């Protein structure tokens, strides 16, 4: 809203197809980041396709909410636009309010989850000179490998700062690493107060695993595994070489050795639950013909569990110093 313009004068420019409040919230969020749009939309274009494509480069999601176009921060934030490390949960869904046989879980294709290094191209502006281009390469320091596949992002039509390019690269890399599945379920509409962009907790018998720590217990009891198995007691699925079935057992580990002698010479898998409660960000809410509400949400990995201290791992990546990231000018 232009400074000095009254609400009544401004209201004539507001379209009923646009969720104005969401754009104001997103503008406050973007203002707290290095991201800026320094460019022009010179040709006729489909606004929905254009906004969907460009929103990710400002760490936002373009969505339809209550029948209106909305722009939503893709990271946890407050009403002032400040990024928050802790996720604020809007609703809890369990077997009690998820309609029977409606819960579905779909993992993203492996090609959409592989590690990569982001090649960011942006525009450099200097007074009294022609515009130039710069290219950055960004990757996780733990993946310092020049043989990683590269994905190029051309931001030259609107990005003119180093900080904007690096920030977007970190966001794209973190979401690729952290978000690996989407859930869909139905619930009843009574008392439902959720919308795209809200964060929810979901607990079902189908809660996914983040990984499976597997390995071999040698004849001397020593564990061979690509994952570190900490000391203590672990509930495992185990297959003994002289057995026929996979069994559920308790394995006691100390100093990389298994205490139970009858587990020596066996194969084991130690599933690691993502969270007692999975945290998800709602992407779509739809009212079905049968009166039920269908919710589609993507997982948003967090630290912590049942309590309120649910730190967003994506935000932690974004706020991490250069010890977690490698940034090169190429």
N, C-alpha and C positions, 0 to 999 in steps of 0.2 A: 504494500500500500504506500503510495507516495506521501511524503511528509506534508502535513497540513491538509490533506484531503479528508473530508468527513466520511464516516462509515456509509451514510446514505448515498453520497456521490460515488463512492467506490463500489457499492453493491451492484451498480448497473453494469460493471465490467466483469462480474463474477458469473461464471458459467455453472449451471446446475449439473453439468457432466464432470466437474472437477471438484475433488475434495480439497478445498482451499486450505483448511487447517493442516492437513498432512504436508502440503508443500511448504507452509510456514515452518513446521517442525523440521522438515528436511533441510530447509535453507539455514536454520540455526545450527543444525548438525554440520553441514558442509562448511559453514563459516568458521567452525572450530578446527577445521582440517586445512592442509595446504592445497586442497583441490579447488580449482577455479576453471571456469569455461571462458577462454579467451579466443573466441572465434565467431563465426557466423553460419547460419543455416541459409544458404543461398538458393537452394532449389526446393521445389515442392516435394514433400516427403510425408509418409504415413507417420503421424505423431506417435502412435502406439509402438510401431516397430522401432522408430528412432529412439524413443525414450527407454524402451526395454534394453536396447543395445548399449546406450551410453550410461545408464544409471550405475552399472557396475564399476565404471571408472570414477565414480564419486562415492563409492561404498554405500550405494542405495539400491533399493528394489522398486521397480515400477509395477504397480498392481492395480487391480480393479477391486474396490472395497465399497460395499453398499451401492453398487451400480455406478460408482464414480471413479474416475482416474485418480490414483493416489501415488505419492512418492514417499517411500518409507526408508529410514535408515536401516542398513543391513547389519549394524552392530548395536549392542545394547547402549542406550543413551537415555538421558533425562529430558525433561521438557525444555531445558535451556540449551540443549544440543551437545552437552558434555558426554563424551564416551565413558561408559561405566564398565568397570571390570566385572562386577557381579551382575548376573542376569536376574531381572525381576520377573517372577512367575505369575501369570495371569490366571491359570486354571490347572487343575489336576484331573487326569483321566486314567481310570483303572477299569477292571472288569465290571465294576458297578455301574459305570455310565458310558461304556463303549458297547454298542449293540452287538449281539452275538454273531459271530462269523463275518463281521464286517472289517476286521483289522487286517491290513495287508502291509507287508514290508518289501521294499524293492531296493536292492543295492544298485548304485550307479555302475555303469560299465567300467571295466578295468581300465580302458583307455582314457576315461575321464578322471581316474584317480592316480595315475602314474606320476612319479616325480618328474619335474621339468625345471628348466631355468627360463625366467621371463626376460625377453629382449624388448625393452621399452624405447620407442622412438618418440621424441618430443621436439617442439620448435623453440628456437632461441631467438629472442628479440633484442636488438640493441639499437640505440638511438642513431638515426642517420645512416643506417646500414640495412641491407637486405636481410630477410629472415634466414636463419640457418637451421640445421638439424643436428641433434645429438642423439646418441644411442647408449643406453645403459643395459647391463646384464645383471640380474638379481637372482640369487638362489639361497637356499638354506646352507649355512656353513657346514652342517653335518653332511651335506650332499656336494661337497667341493670336488666335483668330478667334471672335467671338461668334456666328457663323453655323454653327459646327460642330454636328452632331447630338448630342443629349444622351441619355444612358442613366442612368436613375434606379435606385438601389439603396437599399432600405429596410432599415436595420440597427437600427431602434428596438427590436426585441424582445430584443436582446442587447448592442448596442454603446453605451457610455456615455461615451466619451472622444474628444476631437478627434484625438489621435495615432492611435488605432485606425482611425478613419474615413479619415484621410489616407493611412496606410500601405496599407490595403486598396485605396484608389483607385489609388495608384501601381502596385501589383501588377497590378490588373486592366488598367490602361492599358498597362503594359509587356508583359504576355503577349499582349494583342491586337496590339500593334505588332510584337513579335518573332517570335511563333510563327505560321508560315503554312502548314505542311504536316505530314503524318503519313506514316510509312512502315510497310509490313508485309512481312515476309519469313519464310522457313522456314530452319531450320538443324538440324543433328543434335544429339541430346541428350548425347552422350558428352562429358564434361568441362565441360558448360555450368554456369556458376555465376552466373546473373543472375536478377533478380526485379524486379517493378514498383518504380519509384523509383530504380533504378540508371541510371547514365549510361554510354553506349556510344559508340564511334566507328564510323562506317560509311563505307566507300569503295566506290563502284560507278561504272559508266559512266553511271548515271542521276543522279549528284549534281546537285541543282537549282541554278539560278542565283538569286542574291538580287535582281538586277535586270539590265537590259540598258541600258547607256549608249549611246544612239543620237544621231545628229545628221546635219548636212549640212556638207560641205566646200565653201565658196564658190569662185568662179572665182579669187579672189585668195588662196586657201588658208586663209582664216579659218574656224574652226569655229563653227557655231551649234548649241548643244545646251543643254538644261535642266540637264545634269550638267556639272560641271567635269572636263575631261579634262587630267590632269597632264602635264607635260613628260616626254618619254622615248619609247621604242618600245613600240607596242601591237599585239598580234595582233588583227586585226579581220575581220569579214565586211563586204565592200564591194560596192556596186552602182554601176557607172559608167553615166552617162546614155547613152553610146553603145554599151553592152554588152548582152548578153542574159542572162548568168548572174551569180549572186552568187559572188564569189571570196574566197579567204582571202589576206590580204596583211598586210604589216607597215607600220604608219603611224608616222612619226616626228613628234612634236609639240614645238614650242618657242615659248613665249609665245603660245599659242593659235593658232599657224599650223602647217599641215602642210607638211613639207619636200618630199615627193614630188609633183612637178608633175602626174604622170599621175593622181593621186587628186583633183585639184581638180575641183570640179563633180560630186561623187559623194555617195552616201548610205552611211553606215556604221553598224555596230552592234558594240559592244565588250562582250562578255559578261564578267561579273565573278563568278568562282566563289566560293561562300559560304566554303568552307574546303577545303583539300586533303582533310581528313577532316571529314565532317559529324558533329556531336555531337548525340545524341538522348537523351531520357529515356524509359525503358521504361514503358509504360502497362499492358500486358497480356502474359502469357506463357501459351500454351495448348499442351497436348500433343495432337497430332492423332491420328486413327485409324491413319494409316500409320506412326506412331512418330516422325514429325518434330515439331519444336517450332516453333510459330508465334509470332513476336514482333511486337507493335505498339508503335511509339514515335513521339513527337512531337519535332520539332526543337527544340534549345535553343541558339540562336545564341551564339557565343563569339568573343572576340578570340583571336589566336594561331592556330597551325596544327598542325603535326605534333608539336611539343614538348609539354612538360607545362604550359606557361603558357597555360592555356585559361581565360580570364576570362569569367564569365557576364555577358552584356550585360543580362540582367534584374536581376541583383544590382547591377550598376553603376547601373542606373536607380534601384533602391530606395535605394541609399546616396548618391545624388547630392543636392547641396544645392538650395536654391531657385532657383539659376540655371537649372536644367533644368525646373522646375515652376512652374505658376501655381496658387495656392490662394486661393479667395475664399469668404467667408461670405455666403450669400444668404438 
